[in-house]
Amino acid sequence: MSKSLVLEKSIKFALRIVKLYKYLTEHKHEYVLSKQMLLSGTFIAKHVKAATQSDSRASFAAQMNLGMIKASETELWLMLLHEGDFLDQKEYDSINADCIELIKLTSSITKTAKETE
């Protein structure tokens, strides 16, 4: 079985999101935006994993597209957490860069999969 770079990156990102959620709830006492970030940030990996298990090109593209949508949602929650002063610039820049990378990867994969249907 070949390794999937996007799956590996999305799993690592999901684990970072879980750690960030714990930090935000335990130290910043922020529960609303961080919960949304947790859900969307971990669901990226869920959808990428589902894509790798797909039985058709259309299902693969659909799941990868859902991963891209969740990554885009996560980008919004991270921005709101930053603008709300729950994340400093360094924290935000670090995790947002990973998020943007996942958006680009899932978007590119989705586009390629749809073109080859």
Residue, then its C-alpha position, 0 to 999 in steps of 0.5 A: m500500500s502506497k503512502s498518501l502525503v496528503l493523508e499524512k499531512s492531514i493527520k498531523f494537522a488534526l493532531r495539532i488542532v487537537k493540541l491547540y483546542k486543549y490549549l485554547t480551552e485550558h489556558k485561554h478559556e475559549y470554547v466556542l470558536s475553538k470547538q468549531m476549529l476542532l471539528s473542521g480541522t479534524f474532519i479534514a483527515k476524516h474526508v481525506k481518509a475516506a477518499t483513500q478508501s473510495d471505490s470510484r473516482a467520483s467518490f474519491a473526488a467528492q471526499m477530497n472536495l469535502g476535505m478541502i471545504k473543511a480545510s477552508e472552514t478551518e482557515l476561517w476559524l483560525m483567522l477568527l481566533h487570531e483576530g479575537d486575540f486568542l492566538d498570537q501572530k506566531e501561533y497563527d502563522s504557523i498553524n495557518a500555513d499548514c492549513i493553507e497547504l492542505i487547502k492547496l493539496t486537497s484542491s489540486i487533487t480534487k481538480t485532477a480527479k474531476e478532470t480524469e473522470 
